[in-house]
Amino acid sequence: VQLVESGGGLVQPGGSLRLSCAASGLTFSRYDMSWYRQAPGKERELVARIIYNVGITHYADSVKGRFTISRDNAKNTVYLQMLNLKPEDTAVYYCNARWIVSGAFWGQGTQVTVSS
C-alpha cells in the first residue's frame, strides 16, 4: 500500500491550498480516508475524515467552514481543500487510509506553512 501526498507549500494567511493523496495497492473505495496534521511539539490530530461508502464527512472544530475533504474513487485520490488559512494551520499533513479488515496506512506527509 502506498499513499502519496502532494500540494503542500508556503502560503500567506488568508490563502488557499489543495492537498491531494494518491493511493495505490488497496481497494480504495473500501477505505475511510482521513487527513491528520502534526505541528512541532504537538500530537498528531485528526483534521477531516470521509467515510468510504456514504461519503459522510467529519471535521475538527478548528477547520469547520474552511476545509473540505472529498474523494474520487475512480482516481483513488482524496483531497483536502483548505481556505482562509491561518498561521495555526501550519503543520505536516498526513493522509490516512483505514479499513476494519486490514487496519490503517499512512502517507509520508506534506508540509503546509502559513506565514507572511
MMTF fields as JSON, N, C-alpha, C and O atoms, coordinates in Angstrom:
{
  "mmtfVersion": "1.0.0",
  "mmtfProducer": "UNKNOWN",
  "numBonds": 463,
  "numAtoms": 464,
  "numGroups": 116,
  "numChains": 1,
  "numModels": 1,
  "chainsPerModel": [1],
  "groupsPerChain": [116],
  "chainIdList": ["A"],
  "bondAtomList": [4, 2, 8, 6, 12, 10, 16, 14, 20, 18, 24, 22, 28, 26, 32, 30, 36, 34, 40, 38, 44, 42, 48, 46, 52, 50, 56, 54, 60, 58, 64, 62, 68, 66, 72, 70, 76, 74, 80, 78, 84, 82, 88, 86, 92, 90, 96, 94, 100, 98, 104, 102, 108, 106, 112, 110, 116, 114, 120, 118, 124, 122, 128, 126, 132, 130, 136, 134, 140, 138, 144, 142, 148, 146, 152, 150, 156, 154, 160, 158, 164, 162, 168, 166, 172, 170, 176, 174, 180, 178, 184, 182, 188, 186, 192, 190, 196, 194, 200, 198, 204, 202, 208, 206, 212, 210, 216, 214, 220, 218, 224, 222, 228, 226, 232, 230, 236, 234, 240, 238, 244, 242, 248, 246, 252, 250, 256, 254, 260, 258, 264, 262, 268, 266, 272, 270, 276, 274, 280, 278, 284, 282, 288, 286, 292, 290, 296, 294, 300, 298, 304, 302, 308, 306, 312, 310, 316, 314, 320, 318, 324, 322, 328, 326, 332, 330, 336, 334, 340, 338, 344, 342, 348, 346, 352, 350, 356, 354, 360, 358, 364, 362, 368, 366, 372, 370, 376, 374, 380, 378, 384, 382, 388, 386, 392, 390, 396, 394, 400, 398, 404, 402, 408, 406, 412, 410, 416, 414, 420, 418, 424, 422, 428, 426, 432, 430, 436, 434, 440, 438, 444, 442, 448, 446, 452, 450, 456, 454, 460, 458],
  "bondOrderList": [1, 1, 1, 1, 1, 1, 1, 1, 1, 1, 1, 1, 1, 1, 1, 1, 1, 1, 1, 1, 1, 1, 1, 1, 1, 1, 1, 1, 1, 1, 1, 1, 1, 1, 1, 1, 1, 1, 1, 1, 1, 1, 1, 1, 1, 1, 1, 1, 1, 1, 1, 1, 1, 1, 1, 1, 1, 1, 1, 1, 1, 1, 1, 1, 1, 1, 1, 1, 1, 1, 1, 1, 1, 1, 1, 1, 1, 1, 1, 1, 1, 1, 1, 1, 1, 1, 1, 1, 1, 1, 1, 1, 1, 1, 1, 1, 1, 1, 1, 1, 1, 1, 1, 1, 1, 1, 1, 1, 1, 1, 1, 1, 1, 1, 1],
  "groupList": [{"groupName": "VAL", "atomNameList": ["N", "CA", "C", "O"], "elementList": ["N", "C", "C", "O"], "formalChargeList": [0, 0, 0, 0], "bondAtomList": [1, 0, 2, 1, 3, 2], "bondOrderList": [1, 1, 2], "singleLetterCode": "V", "chemCompType": "L-PEPTIDE LINKING"}, {"groupName": "GLN", "atomNameList": ["N", "CA", "C", "O"], "elementList": ["N", "C", "C", "O"], "formalChargeList": [0, 0, 0, 0], "bondAtomList": [1, 0, 2, 1, 3, 2], "bondOrderList": [1, 1, 2], "singleLetterCode": "Q", "chemCompType": "L-PEPTIDE LINKING"}, {"groupName": "LEU", "atomNameList": ["N", "CA", "C", "O"], "elementList": ["N", "C", "C", "O"], "formalChargeList": [0, 0, 0, 0], "bondAtomList": [1, 0, 2, 1, 3, 2], "bondOrderList": [1, 1, 2], "singleLetterCode": "L", "chemCompType": "L-PEPTIDE LINKING"}, {"groupName": "GLU", "atomNameList": ["N", "CA", "C", "O"], "elementList": ["N", "C", "C", "O"], "formalChargeList": [0, 0, 0, 0], "bondAtomList": [1, 0, 2, 1, 3, 2], "bondOrderList": [1, 1, 2], "singleLetterCode": "E", "chemCompType": "L-PEPTIDE LINKING"}, {"groupName": "SER", "atomNameList": ["N", "CA", "C", "O"], "elementList": ["N", "C", "C", "O"], "formalChargeList": [0, 0, 0, 0], "bondAtomList": [1, 0, 2, 1, 3, 2], "bondOrderList": [1, 1, 2], "singleLetterCode": "S", "chemCompType": "L-PEPTIDE LINKING"}, {"groupName": "GLY", "atomNameList": ["N", "CA", "C", "O"], "elementList": ["N", "C", "C", "O"], "formalChargeList": [0, 0, 0, 0], "bondAtomList": [1, 0, 2, 1, 3, 2], "bondOrderList": [1, 1, 2], "singleLetterCode": "G", "chemCompType": "PEPTIDE LINKING"}, {"groupName": "PRO", "atomNameList": ["N", "CA", "C", "O"], "elementList": ["N", "C", "C", "O"], "formalChargeList": [0, 0, 0, 0], "bondAtomList": [1, 0, 2, 1, 3, 2], "bondOrderList": [1, 1, 2], "singleLetterCode": "P", "chemCompType": "L-PEPTIDE LINKING"}, {"groupName": "ARG", "atomNameList": ["N", "CA", "C", "O"], "elementList": ["N", "C", "C", "O"], "formalChargeList": [0, 0, 0, 0], "bondAtomList": [1, 0, 2, 1, 3, 2], "bondOrderList": [1, 1, 2], "singleLetterCode": "R", "chemCompType": "L-PEPTIDE LINKING"}, {"groupName": "CYS", "atomNameList": ["N", "CA", "C", "O"], "elementList": ["N", "C", "C", "O"], "formalChargeList": [0, 0, 0, 0], "bondAtomList": [1, 0, 2, 1, 3, 2], "bondOrderList": [1, 1, 2], "singleLetterCode": "C", "chemCompType": "L-PEPTIDE LINKING"}, {"groupName": "ALA", "atomNameList": ["N", "CA", "C", "O"], "elementList": ["N", "C", "C", "O"], "formalChargeList": [0, 0, 0, 0], "bondAtomList": [1, 0, 2, 1, 3, 2], "bondOrderList": [1, 1, 2], "singleLetterCode": "A", "chemCompType": "L-PEPTIDE LINKING"}, {"groupName": "THR", "atomNameList": ["N", "CA", "C", "O"], "elementList": ["N", "C", "C", "O"], "formalChargeList": [0, 0, 0, 0], "bondAtomList": [1, 0, 2, 1, 3, 2], "bondOrderList": [1, 1, 2], "singleLetterCode": "T", "chemCompType": "L-PEPTIDE LINKING"}, {"groupName": "PHE", "atomNameList": ["N", "CA", "C", "O"], "elementList": ["N", "C", "C", "O"], "formalChargeList": [0, 0, 0, 0], "bondAtomList": [1, 0, 2, 1, 3, 2], "bondOrderList": [1, 1, 2], "singleLetterCode": "F", "chemCompType": "L-PEPTIDE LINKING"}, {"groupName": "TYR", "atomNameList": ["N", "CA", "C", "O"], "elementList": ["N", "C", "C", "O"], "formalChargeList": [0, 0, 0, 0], "bondAtomList": [1, 0, 2, 1, 3, 2], "bondOrderList": [1, 1, 2], "singleLetterCode": "Y", "chemCompType": "L-PEPTIDE LINKING"}, {"groupName": "ASP", "atomNameList": ["N", "CA", "C", "O"], "elementList": ["N", "C", "C", "O"], "formalChargeList": [0, 0, 0, 0], "bondAtomList": [1, 0, 2, 1, 3, 2], "bondOrderList": [1, 1, 2], "singleLetterCode": "D", "chemCompType": "L-PEPTIDE LINKING"}, {"groupName": "MET", "atomNameList": ["N", "CA", "C", "O"], "elementList": ["N", "C", "C", "O"], "formalChargeList": [0, 0, 0, 0], "bondAtomList": [1, 0, 2, 1, 3, 2], "bondOrderList": [1, 1, 2], "singleLetterCode": "M", "chemCompType": "L-PEPTIDE LINKING"}, {"groupName": "TRP", "atomNameList": ["N", "CA", "C", "O"], "elementList": ["N", "C", "C", "O"], "formalChargeList": [0, 0, 0, 0], "bondAtomList": [1, 0, 2, 1, 3, 2], "bondOrderList": [1, 1, 2], "singleLetterCode": "W", "chemCompType": "L-PEPTIDE LINKING"}, {"groupName": "LYS", "atomNameList": ["N", "CA", "C", "O"], "elementList": ["N", "C", "C", "O"], "formalChargeList": [0, 0, 0, 0], "bondAtomList": [1, 0, 2, 1, 3, 2], "bondOrderList": [1, 1, 2], "singleLetterCode": "K", "chemCompType": "L-PEPTIDE LINKING"}, {"groupName": "ILE", "atomNameList": ["N", "CA", "C", "O"], "elementList": ["N", "C", "C", "O"], "formalChargeList": [0, 0, 0, 0], "bondAtomList": [1, 0, 2, 1, 3, 2], "bondOrderList": [1, 1, 2], "singleLetterCode": "I", "chemCompType": "L-PEPTIDE LINKING"}, {"groupName": "ASN", "atomNameList": ["N", "CA", "C", "O"], "elementList": ["N", "C", "C", "O"], "formalChargeList": [0, 0, 0, 0], "bondAtomList": [1, 0, 2, 1, 3, 2], "bondOrderList": [1, 1, 2], "singleLetterCode": "N", "chemCompType": "L-PEPTIDE LINKING"}, {"groupName": "HIS", "atomNameList": ["N", "CA", "C", "O"], "elementList": ["N", "C", "C", "O"], "formalChargeList": [0, 0, 0, 0], "bondAtomList": [1, 0, 2, 1, 3, 2], "bondOrderList": [1, 1, 2], "singleLetterCode": "H", "chemCompType": "L-PEPTIDE LINKING"}],
  "groupTypeList": [0, 1, 2, 0, 3, 4, 5, 5, 5, 2, 0, 1, 6, 5, 5, 4, 2, 7, 2, 4, 8, 9, 9, 4, 5, 2, 10, 11, 4, 7, 12, 13, 14, 4, 15, 12, 7, 1, 9, 6, 5, 16, 3, 7, 3, 2, 0, 9, 7, 17, 17, 12, 18, 0, 5, 17, 10, 19, 12, 9, 13, 4, 0, 16, 5, 7, 11, 10, 17, 4, 7, 13, 18, 9, 16, 18, 10, 0, 12, 2, 1, 14, 2, 18, 2, 16, 6, 3, 13, 10, 9, 0, 12, 12, 8, 18, 9, 7, 15, 17, 0, 4, 5, 9, 11, 15, 5, 1, 5, 10, 1, 0, 10, 0, 4, 4],
  "groupIdList": [1, 2, 3, 4, 5, 6, 7, 8, 9, 10, 11, 12, 13, 14, 15, 16, 17, 18, 19, 20, 21, 22, 23, 24, 25, 26, 27, 28, 29, 30, 31, 32, 33, 34, 35, 36, 37, 38, 39, 40, 41, 42, 43, 44, 45, 46, 47, 48, 49, 50, 51, 52, 53, 54, 55, 56, 57, 58, 59, 60, 61, 62, 63, 64, 65, 66, 67, 68, 69, 70, 71, 72, 73, 74, 75, 76, 77, 78, 79, 80, 81, 82, 83, 84, 85, 86, 87, 88, 89, 90, 91, 92, 93, 94, 95, 96, 97, 98, 99, 100, 101, 102, 103, 104, 105, 106, 107, 108, 109, 110, 111, 112, 113, 114, 115, 116],
  "secStructList": [7, 3, 3, 3, 3, 3, 7, 7, 3, 3, 3, 7, 6, 6, 7, 7, 3, 3, 3, 3, 3, 3, 3, 3, 1, 1, 7, 4, 4, 4, 1, 3, 3, 3, 3, 3, 3, 3, 7, 6, 6, 1, 7, 7, 3, 3, 3, 3, 3, 3, 7, 6, 6, 6, 7, 7, 3, 3, 3, 7, 6, 6, 6, 6, 6, 6, 3, 3, 3, 3, 3, 3, 6, 6, 6, 6, 3, 3, 3, 3, 3, 3, 7, 1, 7, 7, 4, 4, 4, 7, 3, 3, 3, 3, 3, 3, 3, 3, 3, 6, 6, 6, 3, 3, 3, 3, 7, 7, 7, 3, 3, 3, 3, 3, 7, 7],
  "xCoordList": [0.843, 0.0, 0.885, 1.884, 0.504, 1.252, 0.283, -0.654, 0.532, -0.222, 0.762, 1.733, 0.521, 1.456, 0.728, -0.154, 1.131, 0.536, 1.27, 2.459, 0.55, 1.137, 0.281, -0.844, 0.849, 0.087, 0.442, -0.079, 1.318, 1.719, 2.613, 3.04, 2.896, 3.767, 3.627, 3.046, 4.172, 4.133, 3.034, 2.964, 2.185, 1.079, 0.886, 1.165, 0.414, 0.161, -1.15, -2.03, -1.286, -2.573, -3.713, -3.598, -4.822, -5.956, -5.911, -6.88, -4.794, -4.63, -5.254, -5.882, -5.067, -5.678, -4.651, -3.67, -4.908, -4.142, -5.081, -6.087, -4.739, -5.457, -4.455, -3.551, -4.632, -3.793, -4.439, -5.662, -3.587, -4.041, -3.31, -2.168, -3.987, -3.369, -3.76, -4.922, -2.77, -2.993, -2.672, -1.577, -3.634, -3.493, -3.285, -3.849, -2.477, -2.277, -2.065, -1.657, -2.347, -2.13, -3.256, -3.089, -4.391, -5.552, -6.83, -6.839, -7.912, -9.224, -9.747, -10.406, -9.453, -9.629, -11.062, -11.269, -12.029, -13.429, -13.876, -14.91, -13.123, -13.492, -12.959, -13.316, -12.113, -11.405, -12.008, -12.351, -12.125, -12.316, -11.008, -9.929, -11.12, -9.921, -9.916, -10.944, -8.76, -8.657, -7.401, -6.439, -7.456, -6.276, -6.009, -6.91, -4.779, -4.3, -3.223, -2.702, -2.91, -1.777, -1.04, -1.592, 0.237, 1.072, 1.953, 2.787, 1.749, 2.571, 3.748, 3.676, 4.836, 6.002, 5.63, 4.982, 6.04, 5.795, 4.385, 4.045, 3.562, 2.184, 1.897, 2.63, 0.825, 0.419, -0.291, -0.848, -0.248, -0.964, -2.465, -2.96, -3.18, -4.611, -5.388, -4.903, -6.608, -7.483, -8.001, -8.486, -7.893, -8.395, -9.746, -10.699, -9.823, -11.051, -11.084, -10.04, -12.276, -12.456, -13.658, -14.644, -13.563, -14.693, -14.91, -13.987, -16.133, -16.462, -16.568, -16.984, -16.179, -15.947, -17.166, -17.066, -18.31, -19.415, -20.517, -21.244, -20.659, -21.763, -21.28, -22.079, -19.969, -19.438, -19.652, -19.457, -20.052, -20.226, -18.868, -17.861, -18.865, -17.613, -17.641, -18.693, -16.453, -16.277, -15.092, -14.082, -15.211, -14.141, -13.818, -14.686, -12.566, -12.18, -12.822, -12.981, -13.184, -13.843, -12.994, -13.533, -11.698, -10.807, -10.798, -10.347, -11.294, -11.254, -12.632, -12.745, -13.672, -15.033, -15.33, -15.052, -15.894, -16.226, -15.079, -15.285, -13.875, -12.715, -12.13, -11.64, -12.18, -11.596, -12.709, -13.764, -12.454, -13.394, -12.639, -11.688, -13.072, -12.491, -13.4, -14.625, -12.787, -13.555, -12.727, -11.526, -13.381, -12.663, -13.165, -14.319, -12.271, -12.61, -12.203, -11.029, -13.178, -12.868, -12.33, -11.591, -12.697, -12.191, -10.705, -10.001, -10.235, -8.817, -8.034, -6.84, -8.702, -8.038, -7.358, -6.223, -8.059, -7.466, -8.43, -9.641, -7.856, -8.608, -7.984, -6.77, -8.829, -8.394, -8.731, -9.632, -7.992, -8.325, -8.188, -7.081, -9.325, -9.331, -9.295, -10.148, -8.304, -8.109, -8.217, -7.447, -9.178, -9.408, -9.127, -9.113, -8.907, -8.704, -7.708, -7.99, -6.569, -5.559, -5.034, -4.908, -4.734, -4.251, -2.869, -2.528, -2.075, -0.752, -0.842, 0.06, -1.905, -2.059, -2.373, -2.409, -2.602, -2.762, -1.41, -1.364, -0.336, 0.997, 1.284, 1.21, 1.613, 1.847, 2.26, 2.192, 2.686, 2.813, 1.464, 0.911, 0.949, -0.36, -0.165, 0.575, -0.846, -0.708, -2.04, -3.109, -1.942, -3.084, -3.156, -2.13, -4.372, -4.584, -5.702, -6.747, -5.469, -6.48, -6.778, -5.864, -8.062, -8.412, -9.565, -10.572, -9.379, -10.439, -10.383, -9.298, -11.515, -11.577, -10.882, -10.372, -10.86, -10.285, -8.76, -8.109, -8.188, -6.737, -5.99, -4.759, -6.718, -6.028, -5.837, -6.611, -4.811, -4.607, -3.238, -2.269, -3.195, -1.955, -1.771, -2.733, -0.477, -0.152, 0.709, 1.503, 0.528, 1.438, 2.647, 2.758, 3.555, 4.799, 4.656, 5.526, 3.57, 3.303, 3.722, 4.632, 3.04, 3.392, 3.311, 2.36, 4.317, 4.412, 3.52, 3.535, 2.746, 1.966, 2.447, 2.426, 2.875, 3.347, 2.548, 2.502, 1.919, 1.122, 1.842, 1.911, 2.367, 3.182, 3.255, 3.232, 3.342, 3.517, 4.993, 5.341],
  "yCoordList": [-1.187, 0.0, 1.246, 1.319, 2.204, 3.451, 4.628, 4.654, 5.595, 6.844, 7.975, 8.119, 8.774, 9.838, 11.176, 11.446, 12.008, 13.337, 14.339, 14.189, 15.352, 16.453, 17.69, 17.615, 18.845, 20.081, 21.01, 22.122, 20.572, 21.445, 22.57, 22.601, 23.508, 24.612, 25.764, 25.635, 26.894, 28.124, 29.029, 29.272, 29.517, 30.38, 31.464, 31.253, 32.61, 33.707, 33.482, 32.778, 34.067, 33.981, 34.47, 35.481, 33.722, 34.022, 33.315, 33.344, 32.68, 31.996, 30.609, 30.185, 29.911, 28.597, 27.599, 27.962, 26.347, 25.241, 24.064, 23.941, 23.202, 21.938, 20.801, 20.693, 19.958, 18.784, 17.606, 17.484, 16.751, 15.517, 14.34, 14.459, 13.203, 11.961, 10.864, 10.467, 10.386, 9.322, 7.979, 7.777, 7.065, 5.763, 4.672, 4.726, 3.687, 2.531, 1.295, 1.39, 0.137, -1.106, -1.488, -2.378, -0.834, -1.145, -0.9, -0.205, -1.491, -1.242, 0.05, 0.043, 1.123, 2.462, 2.702, 3.307, 2.235, 2.538, 1.922, 2.318, 0.966, 0.314, 1.044, 0.71, 2.03, 2.665, 4.013, 4.833, 4.214, 5.558, 6.31, 5.795, 7.534, 8.328, 9.559, 10.21, 9.865, 10.971, 11.792, 11.328, 13.018, 13.883, 14.184, 14.572, 14.0, 14.374, 15.441, 15.645, 16.104, 17.044, 16.996, 16.65, 17.362, 17.415, 18.644, 18.789, 19.521, 20.718, 20.427, 19.5, 21.2, 20.968, 21.001, 21.939, 19.976, 19.922, 19.524, 19.529, 19.178, 18.804, 17.389, 16.842, 16.81, 15.491, 15.564, 16.592, 14.436, 14.36, 14.428, 13.788, 15.208, 15.374, 15.15, 15.427, 14.642, 14.443, 15.788, 16.606, 16.003, 17.228, 16.979, 17.726, 15.922, 15.638, 14.176, 13.558, 13.627, 12.22, 12.125, 12.843, 11.224, 10.933, 9.424, 8.649, 9.026, 7.616, 6.959, 7.587, 5.664, 5.037, 4.908, 5.124, 4.568, 4.197, 5.246, 5.291, 6.074, 7.03, 8.473, 9.398, 8.645, 9.978, 10.94, 12.146, 10.418, 11.289, 11.846, 11.138, 13.118, 13.786, 14.246, 14.499, 14.339, 14.818, 15.76, 15.507, 16.856, 17.848, 18.21, 18.203, 18.522, 19.116, 20.497, 21.194, 20.882, 22.176, 23.328, 24.319, 23.205, 24.293, 24.559, 25.618, 23.603, 23.796, 23.827, 24.044, 23.618, 23.625, 24.944, 26.022, 24.837, 26.021, 26.532, 27.407, 26.01, 26.449, 25.325, 25.568, 24.105, 22.961, 22.052, 21.919, 21.435, 20.479, 19.242, 19.337, 18.091, 16.823, 16.218, 16.286, 15.631, 14.968, 13.81, 13.718, 12.931, 11.789, 11.492, 11.755, 10.936, 10.489, 9.019, 8.696, 8.144, 6.71, 6.211, 5.227, 6.882, 6.482, 6.772, 6.101, 7.766, 8.152, 7.695, 7.97, 6.997, 6.556, 7.722, 7.608, 8.826, 10.039, 10.717, 10.766, 11.231, 12.034, 13.425, 13.578, 14.431, 15.823, 16.531, 16.125, 17.579, 18.479, 19.902, 20.4, 20.542, 21.939, 22.792, 22.661, 23.667, 24.491, 25.956, 26.448, 26.645, 28.063, 28.879, 28.356, 30.161, 31.087, 30.519, 30.445, 30.129, 29.504, 30.471, 31.673, 29.914, 30.686, 30.163, 29.019, 30.992, 30.505, 29.234, 28.397, 29.084, 27.893, 26.636, 25.543, 26.772, 25.601, 25.033, 23.979, 25.71, 25.234, 23.893, 23.756, 22.906, 21.557, 20.666, 21.063, 19.461, 18.416, 17.709, 17.281, 17.595, 16.98, 15.573, 15.354, 14.63, 13.215, 12.654, 12.969, 11.827, 11.096, 9.747, 9.124, 9.311, 8.049, 7.278, 7.838, 5.989, 5.091, 4.028, 3.425, 3.805, 2.879, 1.975, 2.43, 0.678, -0.315, -1.331, -1.785, -1.696, -2.571, -3.908, -4.534, -4.34, -5.645, -5.595, -6.51, -4.533, -4.506, -3.531, -3.503, -2.717, -1.752, -0.415, -0.049, 0.305, 1.663, 1.819, 1.152, 2.731, 3.056, 4.568, 5.336, 4.978, 6.404, 6.793, 6.002, 8.041, 8.617, 9.211, 9.15, 9.788, 10.31, 11.741, 12.242, 12.397, 13.748, 14.825, 14.633, 15.964, 17.125, 18.37, 18.541, 19.225, 20.394, 21.519, 21.86, 22.084, 23.288, 24.362, 24.17, 25.481, 26.598, 27.836, 28.252, 28.418, 29.627, 30.773, 30.823, 31.677, 32.756, 33.917, 33.743, 35.099, 36.288, 36.642, 37.616],
  "zCoordList": [0.0, 0.0, 0.0, 0.716, -0.803, -0.858, -0.908, -1.707, -0.036, -0.022, -0.256, 0.488, -1.279, -1.638, -1.617, -2.432, -0.649, -0.535, -1.409, -1.687, -1.833, -2.592, -2.378, -1.884, -2.768, -2.721, -1.576, -1.497, -0.693, 0.397, -0.078, -1.232, 0.842, 0.486, 1.449, 2.526, 1.04, 1.826, 1.269, 0.064, 2.155, 1.742, 2.785, 3.965, 2.361, 3.286, 4.028, 3.532, 5.197, 5.908, 5.024, 4.331, 5.068, 4.206, 2.877, 2.118, 2.588, 1.314, 1.308, 2.279, 0.188, -0.009, -0.532, -1.18, -0.232, -0.786, -0.967, -0.27, -1.911, -2.041, -1.972, -2.801, -0.969, -0.82, -1.551, -1.617, -2.092, -2.734, -2.116, -1.672, -2.095, -1.627, -2.608, -2.693, -3.343, -4.311, -3.673, -3.148, -3.722, -3.086, -4.121, -5.214, -3.775, -4.631, -3.767, -2.609, -4.348, -3.62, -2.679, -1.845, -2.798, -1.95, -2.732, -3.748, -2.231, -2.831, -2.224, -1.184, -2.87, -2.311, -1.822, -0.77, -2.575, -2.257, -0.934, -0.396, -0.402, 0.859, 2.092, 3.222, 1.871, 2.975, 3.364, 2.513, 4.679, 5.191, 4.981, 5.271, 4.472, 4.212, 5.1, 5.29, 5.635, 6.579, 6.301, 5.689, 6.775, 6.839, 8.316, 9.06, 8.712, 10.034, 9.854, 8.757, 10.937, 10.902, 12.231, 13.275, 12.141, 13.335, 13.264, 12.371, 14.223, 14.332, 15.254, 16.061, 15.153, 16.007, 17.475, 17.939, 18.206, 19.627, 20.024, 21.207, 19.041, 19.33, 18.841, 18.018, 19.358, 18.932, 17.576, 17.192, 16.872, 15.609, 15.892, 16.82, 15.087, 15.307, 14.009, 12.912, 14.172, 13.033, 12.539, 13.321, 11.247, 10.623, 9.96, 10.178, 9.149, 8.414, 8.012, 7.805, 7.903, 7.501, 6.586, 6.753, 5.608, 4.738, 4.739, 4.486, 5.024, 5.165, 3.791, 2.817, 3.729, 2.442, 1.567, 0.36, 2.115, 1.233, 1.159, 0.168, 2.157, 2.166, 2.023, 1.877, 2.069, 1.87, 3.017, 2.865, 4.166, 5.331, 5.737, 5.739, 6.077, 6.444, 7.897, 8.483, 8.44, 9.813, 9.827, 9.169, 10.581, 10.652, 12.09, 12.962, 12.316, 13.579, 13.686, 12.684, 14.894, 15.088, 14.553, 14.061, 14.645, 14.252, 12.751, 12.315, 11.951, 10.496, 9.859, 8.653, 10.635, 10.077, 9.38, 9.906, 8.199, 7.414, 6.567, 5.726, 6.763, 5.984, 5.133, 4.03, 5.641, 4.939, 4.419, 5.039, 3.278, 2.704, 2.238, 1.463, 2.717, 2.271, 1.211, 1.312, 0.2, -0.852, -1.394, -1.139, -2.142, -2.696, -4.092, -4.431, -4.893, -6.24, -6.307, -6.488, -6.161, -6.13, -7.468, -7.513, -8.554, -9.865, -10.001, -10.756, -9.272, -9.335, -8.111, -7.999, -7.189, -5.948, -5.236, -4.773, -5.157, -4.61, -3.634, -3.853, -2.563, -1.61, -1.579, -1.717, -1.398, -1.447, -0.132, 0.602, 0.135, 1.227, 0.698, 0.494, 0.481, 0.064, 1.317, 2.195, 1.394, 2.583, 2.188, 1.362, 2.785, 2.521, 3.777, 4.891, 3.569, 4.688, 5.7, 6.897, 5.21, 6.067, 7.109, 6.872, 8.264, 9.404, 9.809, 9.509, 10.486, 10.935, 11.774, 11.726, 12.531, 13.371, 12.574, 13.138, 11.266, 10.414, 9.964, 9.329, 10.281, 9.921, 10.58, 11.801, 9.752, 10.247, 9.077, 7.913, 9.417, 8.403, 8.321, 9.334, 7.115, 6.89, 6.345, 5.386, 6.979, 6.639, 6.138, 6.662, 5.126, 4.617, 5.341, 5.615, 5.643, 6.346, 5.664, 5.333, 5.458, 4.918, 5.971, 6.533, 6.231, 7.306, 6.868, 6.326, 7.122, 6.854, 7.968, 8.331, 8.516, 9.68, 9.422, 10.351, 8.171, 7.85, 7.848, 8.353, 7.284, 7.053, 7.925, 7.906, 8.705, 9.545, 8.849, 7.965, 9.249, 8.758, 8.117, 8.481, 7.143, 6.449, 6.443, 6.483, 6.391, 6.426, 5.238, 4.73, 4.811, 3.853, 4.558, 5.783, 3.769, 4.333, 4.83, 5.542, 4.46, 4.926, 3.941, 3.134, 4.021, 3.211, 4.104, 4.867, 3.992, 4.863, 4.354, 3.171, 5.268, 4.999, 5.963, 7.179, 5.421, 6.234, 5.876, 4.718, 6.89, 6.687, 7.397, 8.625, 6.599, 7.165, 6.193, 4.975, 6.763, 5.927, 5.805, 5.138]
}
